[in-house]
Amino acid sequence: IDQPESGKYDAILLAVAHDEFKALSVEQIKAFGKDNHVLYDIKYLLDSNDSDGRL
């Protein structure tokens, strides 16, 4: 995927700390998800209260 589509995903999993993801705000990341998406931050890129879970 060259560019994720907005509003398309049921789940967003931040599993790599690429610069492209680091440059996005939490609002921009959440915009990729559908209204009731879940967001898991495996790499601790976001504040703990900005995601639905971490490992």
PDB file of N, CA, C and O in Angstrom:
ATOM      1  N   ILE A   1       0.857  -1.177   0.000  1.00  0.00           N
ATOM      2  CA  ILE A   1       0.000   0.000   0.000  1.00  0.00           C
ATOM      3  C   ILE A   1       0.896   1.231   0.000  1.00  0.00           C
ATOM      4  O   ILE A   1       1.710   1.414   0.905  1.00  0.00           O
ATOM      5  N   ASP A   2       0.745   2.058  -1.000  1.00  0.00           N
ATOM      6  CA  ASP A   2       1.529   3.295  -1.040  1.00  0.00           C
ATOM      7  C   ASP A   2       1.008   4.312  -0.036  1.00  0.00           C
ATOM      8  O   ASP A   2       1.789   4.948   0.672  1.00  0.00           O
ATOM      9  N   GLN A   3      -0.294   4.464   0.026  1.00  0.00           N
ATOM     10  CA  GLN A   3      -0.923   5.406   0.954  1.00  0.00           C
ATOM     11  C   GLN A   3      -2.198   4.764   1.488  1.00  0.00           C
ATOM     12  O   GLN A   3      -3.078   4.420   0.698  1.00  0.00           O
ATOM     13  N   PRO A   4      -2.326   4.591   2.800  1.00  0.00           N
ATOM     14  CA  PRO A   4      -3.563   4.021   3.352  1.00  0.00           C
ATOM     15  C   PRO A   4      -4.755   4.936   3.054  1.00  0.00           C
ATOM     16  O   PRO A   4      -4.612   6.157   3.006  1.00  0.00           O
ATOM     17  N   GLU A   5      -5.911   4.343   2.858  1.00  0.00           N
ATOM     18  CA  GLU A   5      -7.126   5.108   2.590  1.00  0.00           C
ATOM     19  C   GLU A   5      -7.788   5.520   3.896  1.00  0.00           C
ATOM     20  O   GLU A   5      -7.790   4.755   4.861  1.00  0.00           O
ATOM     21  N   SER A   6      -8.337   6.700   3.932  1.00  0.00           N
ATOM     22  CA  SER A   6      -9.030   7.192   5.122  1.00  0.00           C
ATOM     23  C   SER A   6     -10.348   6.466   5.310  1.00  0.00           C
ATOM     24  O   SER A   6     -11.045   6.165   4.341  1.00  0.00           O
ATOM     25  N   GLY A   7     -10.691   6.184   6.573  1.00  0.00           N
ATOM     26  CA  GLY A   7     -11.970   5.600   6.921  1.00  0.00           C
ATOM     27  C   GLY A   7     -12.210   4.189   6.450  1.00  0.00           C
ATOM     28  O   GLY A   7     -13.364   3.779   6.319  1.00  0.00           O
ATOM     29  N   LYS A   8     -11.169   3.434   6.191  1.00  0.00           N
ATOM     30  CA  LYS A   8     -11.338   2.113   5.580  1.00  0.00           C
ATOM     31  C   LYS A   8     -11.062   0.938   6.517  1.00  0.00           C
ATOM     32  O   LYS A   8     -11.523  -0.167   6.232  1.00  0.00           O
ATOM     33  N   TYR A   9     -10.344   1.119   7.605  1.00  0.00           N
ATOM     34  CA  TYR A   9      -9.808  -0.006   8.367  1.00  0.00           C
ATOM     35  C   TYR A   9     -10.527  -0.199   9.702  1.00  0.00           C
ATOM     36  O   TYR A   9     -10.844   0.764  10.400  1.00  0.00           O
ATOM     37  N   ASP A  10     -10.777  -1.473  10.041  1.00  0.00           N
ATOM     38  CA  ASP A  10     -11.389  -1.823  11.322  1.00  0.00           C
ATOM     39  C   ASP A  10     -10.380  -1.751  12.457  1.00  0.00           C
ATOM     40  O   ASP A  10     -10.739  -1.467  13.600  1.00  0.00           O
ATOM     41  N   ALA A  11      -9.125  -2.007  12.139  1.00  0.00           N
ATOM     42  CA  ALA A  11      -8.059  -1.993  13.144  1.00  0.00           C
ATOM     43  C   ALA A  11      -6.816  -1.337  12.552  1.00  0.00           C
ATOM     44  O   ALA A  11      -6.507  -1.497  11.371  1.00  0.00           O
ATOM     45  N   ILE A  12      -6.122  -0.603  13.396  1.00  0.00           N
ATOM     46  CA  ILE A  12      -4.858   0.021  13.022  1.00  0.00           C
ATOM     47  C   ILE A  12      -3.819  -0.494  14.000  1.00  0.00           C
ATOM     48  O   ILE A  12      -3.986  -0.380  15.214  1.00  0.00           O
ATOM     49  N   LEU A  13      -2.758  -1.054  13.475  1.00  0.00           N
ATOM     50  CA  LEU A  13      -1.701  -1.637  14.296  1.00  0.00           C
ATOM     51  C   LEU A  13      -0.389  -0.932  13.975  1.00  0.00           C
ATOM     52  O   LEU A  13       0.155  -1.091  12.883  1.00  0.00           O
ATOM     53  N   LEU A  14       0.113  -0.161  14.920  1.00  0.00           N
ATOM     54  CA  LEU A  14       1.406   0.504  14.744  1.00  0.00           C
ATOM     55  C   LEU A  14       2.479  -0.453  15.227  1.00  0.00           C
ATOM     56  O   LEU A  14       2.773  -0.528  16.420  1.00  0.00           O
ATOM     57  N   ALA A  15       3.062  -1.185  14.283  1.00  0.00           N
ATOM     58  CA  ALA A  15       4.017  -2.236  14.626  1.00  0.00           C
ATOM     59  C   ALA A  15       5.443  -1.904  14.219  1.00  0.00           C
ATOM     60  O   ALA A  15       6.371  -2.640  14.553  1.00  0.00           O
ATOM     61  N   VAL A  16       5.623  -0.806  13.502  1.00  0.00           N
ATOM     62  CA  VAL A  16       6.961  -0.361  13.099  1.00  0.00           C
ATOM     63  C   VAL A  16       7.055   1.145  13.328  1.00  0.00           C
ATOM     64  O   VAL A  16       6.064   1.862  13.187  1.00  0.00           O
ATOM     65  N   ALA A  17       8.228   1.615  13.676  1.00  0.00           N
ATOM     66  CA  ALA A  17       8.417   3.033  13.995  1.00  0.00           C
ATOM     67  C   ALA A  17       9.037   3.790  12.823  1.00  0.00           C
ATOM     68  O   ALA A  17      10.007   4.527  12.999  1.00  0.00           O
ATOM     69  N   HIS A  18       8.481   3.609  11.638  1.00  0.00           N
ATOM     70  CA  HIS A  18       8.994   4.312  10.463  1.00  0.00           C
ATOM     71  C   HIS A  18       8.759   5.816  10.605  1.00  0.00           C
ATOM     72  O   HIS A  18       7.794   6.241  11.240  1.00  0.00           O
ATOM     73  N   ASP A  19       9.638   6.608  10.017  1.00  0.00           N
ATOM     74  CA  ASP A  19       9.526   8.065  10.081  1.00  0.00           C
ATOM     75  C   ASP A  19       8.190   8.563   9.541  1.00  0.00           C
ATOM     76  O   ASP A  19       7.670   9.572  10.018  1.00  0.00           O
ATOM     77  N   GLU A  20       7.626   7.868   8.550  1.00  0.00           N
ATOM     78  CA  GLU A  20       6.343   8.275   7.985  1.00  0.00           C
ATOM     79  C   GLU A  20       5.239   8.233   9.041  1.00  0.00           C
ATOM     80  O   GLU A  20       4.363   9.097   9.051  1.00  0.00           O
ATOM     81  N   PHE A  21       5.272   7.250   9.918  1.00  0.00           N
ATOM     82  CA  PHE A  21       4.271   7.168  10.979  1.00  0.00           C
ATOM     83  C   PHE A  21       4.563   8.172  12.087  1.00  0.00           C
ATOM     84  O   PHE A  21       3.637   8.762  12.645  1.00  0.00           O
ATOM     85  N   LYS A  22       5.817   8.369  12.407  1.00  0.00           N
ATOM     86  CA  LYS A  22       6.201   9.333  13.440  1.00  0.00           C
ATOM     87  C   LYS A  22       5.777  10.750  13.071  1.00  0.00           C
ATOM     88  O   LYS A  22       5.483  11.561  13.949  1.00  0.00           O
ATOM     89  N   ALA A  23       5.745  11.046  11.779  1.00  0.00           N
ATOM     90  CA  ALA A  23       5.400  12.388  11.314  1.00  0.00           C
ATOM     91  C   ALA A  23       3.899  12.673  11.389  1.00  0.00           C
ATOM     92  O   ALA A  23       3.489  13.830  11.297  1.00  0.00           O
ATOM     93  N   LEU A  24       3.075  11.636  11.556  1.00  0.00           N
ATOM     94  CA  LEU A  24       1.624  11.806  11.602  1.00  0.00           C
ATOM     95  C   LEU A  24       1.152  12.108  13.015  1.00  0.00           C
ATOM     96  O   LEU A  24       1.714  11.601  13.986  1.00  0.00           O
ATOM     97  N   SER A  25       0.123  12.931  13.128  1.00  0.00           N
ATOM     98  CA  SER A  25      -0.507  13.167  14.426  1.00  0.00           C
ATOM     99  C   SER A  25      -1.422  11.986  14.745  1.00  0.00           C
ATOM    100  O   SER A  25      -1.744  11.190  13.864  1.00  0.00           O
ATOM    101  N   VAL A  26      -1.833  11.878  15.986  1.00  0.00           N
ATOM    102  CA  VAL A  26      -2.739  10.794  16.367  1.00  0.00           C
ATOM    103  C   VAL A  26      -4.059  10.926  15.609  1.00  0.00           C
ATOM    104  O   VAL A  26      -4.670   9.917  15.257  1.00  0.00           O
ATOM    105  N   GLU A  27      -4.506  12.152  15.354  1.00  0.00           N
ATOM    106  CA  GLU A  27      -5.739  12.361  14.599  1.00  0.00           C
ATOM    107  C   GLU A  27      -5.596  11.858  13.164  1.00  0.00           C
ATOM    108  O   GLU A  27      -6.527  11.267  12.616  1.00  0.00           O
ATOM    109  N   GLN A  28      -4.437  12.089  12.558  1.00  0.00           N
ATOM    110  CA  GLN A  28      -4.205  11.605  11.196  1.00  0.00           C
ATOM    111  C   GLN A  28      -4.170  10.082  11.149  1.00  0.00           C
ATOM    112  O   GLN A  28      -4.681   9.479  10.206  1.00  0.00           O
ATOM    113  N   ILE A  29      -3.578   9.466  12.146  1.00  0.00           N
ATOM    114  CA  ILE A  29      -3.526   8.003  12.202  1.00  0.00           C
ATOM    115  C   ILE A  29      -4.925   7.431  12.401  1.00  0.00           C
ATOM    116  O   ILE A  29      -5.314   6.483  11.717  1.00  0.00           O
ATOM    117  N   LYS A  30      -5.679   8.001  13.329  1.00  0.00           N
ATOM    118  CA  LYS A  30      -7.035   7.515  13.596  1.00  0.00           C
ATOM    119  C   LYS A  30      -7.958   7.705  12.402  1.00  0.00           C
ATOM    120  O   LYS A  30      -8.928   6.962  12.250  1.00  0.00           O
ATOM    121  N   ALA A  31      -7.674   8.687  11.552  1.00  0.00           N
ATOM    122  CA  ALA A  31      -8.509   8.947  10.374  1.00  0.00           C
ATOM    123  C   ALA A  31      -8.485   7.792   9.379  1.00  0.00           C
ATOM    124  O   ALA A  31      -9.384   7.686   8.545  1.00  0.00           O
ATOM    125  N   PHE A  32      -7.480   6.926   9.449  1.00  0.00           N
ATOM    126  CA  PHE A  32      -7.435   5.755   8.574  1.00  0.00           C
ATOM    127  C   PHE A  32      -8.499   4.731   8.962  1.00  0.00           C
ATOM    128  O   PHE A  32      -8.890   3.905   8.138  1.00  0.00           O
ATOM    129  N   GLY A  33      -8.967   4.778  10.197  1.00  0.00           N
ATOM    130  CA  GLY A  33      -9.915   3.787  10.684  1.00  0.00           C
ATOM    131  C   GLY A  33     -11.365   4.160  10.451  1.00  0.00           C
ATOM    132  O   GLY A  33     -11.711   5.328  10.272  1.00  0.00           O
ATOM    133  N   LYS A  34     -12.203   3.134  10.458  1.00  0.00           N
ATOM    134  CA  LYS A  34     -13.650   3.336  10.422  1.00  0.00           C
ATOM    135  C   LYS A  34     -14.078   3.956  11.746  1.00  0.00           C
ATOM    136  O   LYS A  34     -13.259   4.116  12.651  1.00  0.00           O
ATOM    137  N   ASP A  35     -15.359   4.306  11.863  1.00  0.00           N
ATOM    138  CA  ASP A  35     -15.845   4.970  13.073  1.00  0.00           C
ATOM    139  C   ASP A  35     -15.557   4.182  14.347  1.00  0.00           C
ATOM    140  O   ASP A  35     -15.214   4.779  15.368  1.00  0.00           O
ATOM    141  N   ASN A  36     -15.687   2.868  14.312  1.00  0.00           N
ATOM    142  CA  ASN A  36     -15.502   2.041  15.510  1.00  0.00           C
ATOM    143  C   ASN A  36     -14.216   1.223  15.455  1.00  0.00           C
ATOM    144  O   ASN A  36     -14.196   0.078  15.907  1.00  0.00           O
ATOM    145  N   HIS A  37     -13.154   1.787  14.916  1.00  0.00           N
ATOM    146  CA  HIS A  37     -11.880   1.065  14.788  1.00  0.00           C
ATOM    147  C   HIS A  37     -11.199   0.895  16.149  1.00  0.00           C
ATOM    148  O   HIS A  37     -11.553   1.554  17.126  1.00  0.00           O
ATOM    149  N   VAL A  38     -10.225   0.005  16.185  1.00  0.00           N
ATOM    150  CA  VAL A  38      -9.340  -0.116  17.344  1.00  0.00           C
ATOM    151  C   VAL A  38      -7.933   0.256  16.884  1.00  0.00           C
ATOM    152  O   VAL A  38      -7.553   0.029  15.735  1.00  0.00           O
ATOM    153  N   LEU A  39      -7.174   0.831  17.808  1.00  0.00           N
ATOM    154  CA  LEU A  39      -5.816   1.278  17.512  1.00  0.00           C
ATOM    155  C   LEU A  39      -4.869   0.669  18.535  1.00  0.00           C
ATOM    156  O   LEU A  39      -4.973   0.950  19.729  1.00  0.00           O
ATOM    157  N   TYR A  40      -3.945  -0.166  18.065  1.00  0.00           N
ATOM    158  CA  TYR A  40      -2.936  -0.778  18.923  1.00  0.00           C
ATOM    159  C   TYR A  40      -1.571  -0.204  18.573  1.00  0.00           C
ATOM    160  O   TYR A  40      -1.178  -0.161  17.408  1.00  0.00           O
ATOM    161  N   ASP A  41      -0.869   0.229  19.589  1.00  0.00           N
ATOM    162  CA  ASP A  41       0.431   0.885  19.425  1.00  0.00           C
ATOM    163  C   ASP A  41       1.522  -0.023  19.981  1.00  0.00           C
ATOM    164  O   ASP A  41       1.869   0.069  21.158  1.00  0.00           O
ATOM    165  N   ILE A  42       2.055  -0.886  19.148  1.00  0.00           N
ATOM    166  CA  ILE A  42       3.067  -1.857  19.562  1.00  0.00           C
ATOM    167  C   ILE A  42       4.415  -1.191  19.832  1.00  0.00           C
ATOM    168  O   ILE A  42       5.183  -1.664  20.670  1.00  0.00           O
ATOM    169  N   LYS A  43       4.705  -0.104  19.132  1.00  0.00           N
ATOM    170  CA  LYS A  43       6.013   0.560  19.225  1.00  0.00           C
ATOM    171  C   LYS A  43       6.027   1.782  20.143  1.00  0.00           C
ATOM    172  O   LYS A  43       7.026   2.498  20.191  1.00  0.00           O
ATOM    173  N   TYR A  44       4.942   2.032  20.870  1.00  0.00           N
ATOM    174  CA  TYR A  44       4.886   3.148  21.815  1.00  0.00           C
ATOM    175  C   TYR A  44       5.165   4.489  21.137  1.00  0.00           C
ATOM    176  O   TYR A  44       5.907   5.316  21.666  1.00  0.00           O
ATOM    177  N   LEU A  45       4.566   4.697  19.962  1.00  0.00           N
ATOM    178  CA  LEU A  45       4.708   5.965  19.255  1.00  0.00           C
ATOM    179  C   LEU A  45       3.760   7.027  19.801  1.00  0.00           C
ATOM    180  O   LEU A  45       4.019   8.223  19.668  1.00  0.00           O
ATOM    181  N   LEU A  46       2.666   6.592  20.414  1.00  0.00           N
ATOM    182  CA  LEU A  46       1.637   7.503  20.901  1.00  0.00           C
ATOM    183  C   LEU A  46       1.612   7.528  22.425  1.00  0.00           C
ATOM    184  O   LEU A  46       2.171   6.649  23.081  1.00  0.00           O
ATOM    185  N   ASP A  47       0.956   8.546  22.978  1.00  0.00           N
ATOM    186  CA  ASP A  47       0.712   8.549  24.418  1.00  0.00           C
ATOM    187  C   ASP A  47      -0.201   7.371  24.751  1.00  0.00           C
ATOM    188  O   ASP A  47      -1.002   6.949  23.917  1.00  0.00           O
ATOM    189  N   SER A  48      -0.084   6.851  25.941  1.00  0.00           N
ATOM    190  CA  SER A  48      -0.841   5.648  26.312  1.00  0.00           C
ATOM    191  C   SER A  48      -2.352   5.848  26.222  1.00  0.00           C
ATOM    192  O   SER A  48      -3.076   4.892  25.945  1.00  0.00           O
ATOM    193  N   ASN A  49      -2.843   7.060  26.448  1.00  0.00           N
ATOM    194  CA  ASN A  49      -4.287   7.290  26.388  1.00  0.00           C
ATOM    195  C   ASN A  49      -4.796   7.521  24.964  1.00  0.00           C
ATOM    196  O   ASN A  49      -5.998   7.697  24.766  1.00  0.00           O
ATOM    197  N   ASP A  50      -3.904   7.525  23.969  1.00  0.00           N
ATOM    198  CA  ASP A  50      -4.299   7.732  22.576  1.00  0.00           C
ATOM    199  C   ASP A  50      -4.530   6.431  21.812  1.00  0.00           C
ATOM    200  O   ASP A  50      -4.939   6.472  20.651  1.00  0.00           O
ATOM    201  N   SER A  51      -4.282   5.286  22.429  1.00  0.00           N
ATOM    202  CA  SER A  51      -4.481   4.007  21.744  1.00  0.00           C
ATOM    203  C   SER A  51      -5.378   3.110  22.588  1.00  0.00           C
ATOM    204  O   SER A  51      -5.593   3.357  23.774  1.00  0.00           O
ATOM    205  N   ASP A  52      -5.895   2.067  21.953  1.00  0.00           N
ATOM    206  CA  ASP A  52      -6.750   1.108  22.655  1.00  0.00           C
ATOM    207  C   ASP A  52      -5.948   0.031  23.365  1.00  0.00           C
ATOM    208  O   ASP A  52      -6.487  -0.693  24.202  1.00  0.00           O
ATOM    209  N   GLY A  53      -4.674  -0.081  23.041  1.00  0.00           N
ATOM    210  CA  GLY A  53      -3.852  -1.087  23.693  1.00  0.00           C
ATOM    211  C   GLY A  53      -2.405  -1.010  23.268  1.00  0.00           C
ATOM    212  O   GLY A  53      -2.062  -0.420  22.244  1.00  0.00           O
ATOM    213  N   ARG A  54      -1.561  -1.627  24.087  1.00  0.00           N
ATOM    214  CA  ARG A  54      -0.120  -1.729  23.840  1.00  0.00           C
ATOM    215  C   ARG A  54       0.337  -3.090  24.321  1.00  0.00           C
ATOM    216  O   ARG A  54      -0.356  -3.758  25.089  1.00  0.00           O
ATOM    217  N   LEU A  55       1.493  -3.490  23.869  1.00  0.00           N
ATOM    218  CA  LEU A  55       2.097  -4.719  24.395  1.00  0.00           C
ATOM    219  C   LEU A  55       3.099  -4.363  25.461  1.00  0.00           C
ATOM    220  O   LEU A  55       3.726  -5.250  26.040  1.00  0.00           O
TER     221      LEU A  55
END
